[in-house]
Amino acid sequence: MTESSVKVGNTRIVWNHSTPLLKILVVSLVVFSMLALAALSWVKLSVREQTRQTLELAAQTAGQNRKLEERLGDMESEEAIRAIAEEELGLVNPKAVVIVPGAGN
């Protein structure tokens, strides 16, 4: 009776009376399984990184939403809207007279 063995990690696989084709098949399955586990680990790490990036973007978006909601609350009065138009957009009331120093004749 012939006996063959292969050590995989801490496990020793022993074959008795097996054909070379069966040995190749078993070793191929073990190698394929190891490659599949490595690929799954890589996919898991990739998904974790994408999840981290998505959560970071969601936190930034939530912060921007809070700021916009506060600003929207400030725009409830006509005076506040005029102030924003003047300060941020440089708009001037059409009835106002604007005097620019140094632009004279």
C-alpha positions as CSV (number, residue, x, y, z in Angstrom):
1,M,0.0,0.0,0.0
2,T,1.5,3.3,-1.1
3,E,0.9,6.5,0.9
4,S,1.3,10.1,-0.2
5,S,0.9,13.2,1.9
6,V,0.8,17.0,1.5
7,K,1.0,19.5,4.2
8,V,-1.3,22.5,3.9
9,G,-0.8,25.0,6.7
10,N,-1.1,23.0,9.9
11,T,-3.0,20.2,8.3
12,R,-1.4,17.1,6.6
13,I,-3.4,15.5,3.9
14,V,-2.7,11.8,3.4
15,W,-3.8,9.8,0.3
16,N,-3.9,6.0,0.1
17,H,-4.2,4.3,-3.3
18,S,-5.1,7.4,-5.2
19,T,-4.5,8.2,-8.8
20,P,-2.3,11.1,-9.9
21,L,-5.4,12.7,-11.4
22,L,-7.2,12.7,-8.1
23,K,-4.2,14.2,-6.4
24,I,-4.0,16.9,-9.0
25,L,-7.7,17.6,-8.6
26,V,-7.5,17.8,-4.8
27,V,-4.5,20.1,-4.9
28,S,-6.2,22.3,-7.6
29,L,-9.3,22.6,-5.4
30,V,-7.2,23.6,-2.4
31,V,-5.3,26.2,-4.4
32,F,-8.6,27.5,-5.9
33,S,-10.1,27.8,-2.5
34,M,-7.1,29.7,-1.2
35,L,-7.3,32.1,-4.2
36,A,-11.0,32.5,-3.6
37,L,-10.5,33.4,0.0
38,A,-7.8,35.9,-1.0
39,A,-10.1,37.5,-3.5
40,L,-12.9,37.7,-1.0
41,S,-10.6,39.4,1.5
42,W,-9.6,41.9,-1.1
43,V,-13.3,42.6,-1.9
44,K,-14.1,43.0,1.8
45,L,-11.4,45.6,2.2
46,S,-12.5,47.4,-0.9
47,V,-16.1,47.5,0.3
48,R,-15.0,48.8,3.7
49,E,-13.0,51.6,2.1
50,Q,-16.0,52.6,-0.1
51,T,-18.2,52.5,3.0
52,R,-15.8,54.8,4.9
53,Q,-15.7,57.2,2.0
54,T,-19.5,57.2,1.7
55,L,-20.0,57.8,5.4
56,E,-17.5,60.7,5.3
57,L,-19.3,62.3,2.3
58,A,-22.7,61.8,4.1
59,A,-21.3,63.6,7.2
60,Q,-20.0,66.5,5.0
61,T,-23.4,66.7,3.3
62,A,-25.3,66.7,6.6
63,G,-23.1,69.6,7.8
64,Q,-23.8,71.5,4.6
65,N,-27.5,70.8,5.0
66,R,-27.5,72.2,8.5
67,K,-25.8,75.4,7.4
68,L,-28.2,75.8,4.5
69,E,-31.2,75.2,6.8
70,E,-29.9,77.9,9.2
71,R,-29.4,80.3,6.4
72,L,-32.9,79.5,5.1
73,G,-34.3,80.3,8.5
74,D,-32.5,83.7,8.4
75,M,-34.2,84.5,5.1
76,E,-37.7,84.7,6.5
77,S,-37.9,88.5,6.6
78,E,-37.6,90.9,3.6
79,E,-34.9,92.8,5.4
80,A,-32.8,89.7,5.8
81,I,-33.1,89.0,2.1
82,R,-32.1,92.6,1.2
83,A,-29.1,92.4,3.5
84,I,-27.9,89.2,1.9
85,A,-28.5,90.6,-1.6
86,E,-26.5,93.7,-0.8
87,E,-23.6,92.0,1.1
88,E,-23.1,88.8,-0.9
89,L,-24.3,89.8,-4.4
90,G,-23.5,93.5,-4.4
91,L,-27.0,94.5,-5.3
92,V,-28.3,98.0,-4.6
93,N,-31.9,99.2,-4.0
94,P,-33.0,100.8,-7.3
95,K,-34.3,103.8,-5.3
96,A,-30.9,104.3,-3.6
97,V,-28.4,106.9,-4.7
98,V,-24.9,105.6,-4.7
99,I,-22.0,108.0,-4.5
100,V,-18.6,106.6,-5.4
101,P,-15.7,108.7,-4.1
102,G,-13.0,109.5,-6.6
103,A,-15.2,108.8,-9.6
104,G,-16.0,112.4,-10.2
105,N,-15.5,114.6,-13.2
